[in-house]
Amino acid sequence: MFQWESEKERLSRFMKIPAKKKLEWLYEMKEFLWKFSTPRQRKLRWKLRSPRWD
């Protein structure tokens, strides 16, 4: 984040990033978190992901 940049300019800069690129980044972050999580963290993430129909 740049100090000379207003909030509106910052948002417009992020909006210019293609949706496909944003989704690729999200996928890479998900893979990274899964790869470097402990078994306990993985179990918790999986539990949070599952539907709450119990």
Order of alpha helices (4+ residues) and beta strands (2+ residues): alpha-alpha-alpha
